[in-house]
Amino acid sequence: MMAKNRSILLSAVVLLFATMACIFETTEADSTAPLPQVAQATLELSTPEEPSPTPVGACSNIYLPVRTGAAWNYKVTGFVNDTFTRSITTVTANNFTEQDTFSSGVVRKVEWRCDNGNLTALNPPSGASASINEEGVWVDFQTTELTGVTIPASLIPGAAWTQTITIEGTQAIYQVNYKARNKITSNCTAIGNEPVTVGAGSFEAMKVECRIVMDINLTIEDKPNQTTLNLIVTNWYAANVGLVKSVTTGEGLDATVELLSYSIPPQ
């Protein structure tokens, strides 16, 4: 039973970080717990429209330069250790596609929606599926509800916003299938600008604190089982650069993401 509970928690963590793109996208990395290594995690995306080389009004946000070819290199330390490159591969008038390539070889894609500078990560797009395979654990989910924004157009001290995503599907643990419904709610507040130093340099960055509540509902032997995870994620965004640092705490899942280098094409 303890092994099963551990696998349920692992699946929840994989699902959390596979669906909250803006906050933390590192479950595909090797684990130091040790947790089973993810073999592959790919989000299936809808076919994009013809790309434009630079963002058009709807995708313009000072804290995330949406430009085709923009790339950021990150280092992850904590309950996982890895490096990855995040790049913007496609930009259209109202959408863009982001790709994370981990040193372990895993590639993960996320589509975003733009609305007057409000950016929302679609993880995966409504109706699409997210499949994750691990040793002894297999997860296949669909997004059934998605509300709120990931990065608002007006990111000023005191600004507050919420994003909620509901995902339903099946997860197999040691060859036994379980139906699951998981709801992830992120309540974020912009704290204010402060200096941050990472591998890529020193920045004056907007500090954003997000409180994440993840409700995991799993049916085991026709009986509902519920678990709740509470995390605090603190992000620092530098104007015209993007995310420079992210710190996650809570539930034994402490981890830090730091920007090592970046390249953003001119407009």
Secondary structure, DSSP 8 states (H G I E B T S, - for coil): -HHHHHHHHHHHHHHHHHH-TTT---TTS-BSS------EEEE---------SS--GGG--TTS---TT-EEEEEEEESB-EEEEEEEEEE-SSEEEEEEEETTS-EEEEEEEEETTEEEEESS-TT-EEEEEETTEEEEEEEEEEEE-SB-S---TT-EEEEEEEEEEEEEETTEEEEEEEEEEEEEEEEEEEEEEETTEEEEEEEEEEEEEEEEEEEETTEEEEEEEEEEEEEEEETTTEEEEEEEESTT--EEEEEEEEE----
